[in-house]
C-alpha cells in the first residue's frame, strides 16, 4: 500500500505546487500589465503560462521522484522520460519568452514610428529573427535530448572527428537550401523586399504576405498565393513599388480622331482628378504623344499615394473621359472610313481580249 501512496503523494504535491505557483505568477503578470498598459511585454508574457507550468511540474517530479522509492527499473525509465519532457518544456518556454520580447519591441517601435516603409522593414526583420531563434532553440533542445542517451555520448567523439567531411557533403547536397537560407537573411537585413511591399514578379502583381528563411509568399490582386524561393529575389530583377516611397505615377492612353478637342479634354481631366479622392494633388497632365494617318494617341498622366489608389484613379479617368467624349464630342472617337462597294455596272471588265493587228507594233527588222 505504501508503494502506491508514495508516488501518488509526490505527484499530488507537484500538481498542487504547480497550480499555486502558476496562478500566483499569472496574477502578478496580469496586475503589472494593467498598471503599465503602454508596455506590451507583460501582456505578451501571459502566453507563457502553459510552458511555465509544464516546466515547474516536470522539475518538481524530476527532483522528488527519489522520495517515491521506486524500483531501479522504473526509476531509470522515469528519469529518462522526465528529463526529455523537461528539456522540451524548457525549449517551449524559451521560445515563448523570446517571441514575447521580440514582438513587444516591435510593438513599441511601431507605436512611435510614422514611416510605413520603415515599419515594414522592421516587421520583416522581426519575423525572421523570431524564426531564427525558434529554429536555434529547437536544434539545441533536440541535441540535448539525444545526448541523454548513453549511446549518443559514446559516438560523440567520432561524430565530431568526422564533422569536417560531413559538413562538406551536407554543403554540396543542400546547396539550394543553404542558398535560400542565406538569401532569406540577406532579404531581411538588406532591405530588398519587406512584408507588405507591392511587387511585380514574373509578370504577376501582388503584395508580399509572408517571408521565411527559405520561401516568400506573394498575394496577387485576385487573391492567389504565389510561393517563391527567396533566392529568386537575390538573383533576378523584380519591381518593388513600395521601396522608399509608395507614391506612383499612372498613365491612361486614348486613341482618338484627329478632330478631338484636346484643350477641352485637358480641362475635363482636371475636373475629374479634382473630384477623385484617390488623387494626391501632386501632378496631372494631358498631351498628344503620337499620331497615325487615322488616329492620335493622347496620354493622361495622374499621381496617387500608392499602387492601389493609382489603379483606381486610372480606371476612374478612363471611364469618365470616355463617357464625356461619347456624350459631348462623339466625333472625337476613332472612326474607320469606308467606301461603298461598286455595283456590277460600275465594275470594269478585267477580262483579257486578244490584241488586234493595229495594237501590234512593228516587229524586229531583218537580221
Secondary structure, DSSP 8 states (H G I E B T S, - for coil): -HHHHHHHHHHHHHHHHHHHHHHHHHHHHHHHHHH-TT-HHHHHHGGGHHHHHHHHHHHHHHHHGGGG---HHHHHHHHHHHHHHHHHHHHHHHHHHHHHHHHHHHHHHHHH---HHHHHHHHHHHHHHHHHHHHHHHHHHHHHHHHTSHHHHHTHHHHHHTHHHHHHHHHHHTHHHHHHHHHHHHHHHHTSS-TT-EEEETTEEEEEEEE-SSEEEEEETTS-EEEEETTHHHHS--EETTSS---EEEEEEEEE-TT--HHHHHHHHHHHHHH-TTEEEEEEEEEEEEE-SS-EEEEEEEEESSHHHHHHHHHHHHHHHHHHHHHH-GGGB----------TTTS---------GGGS-------
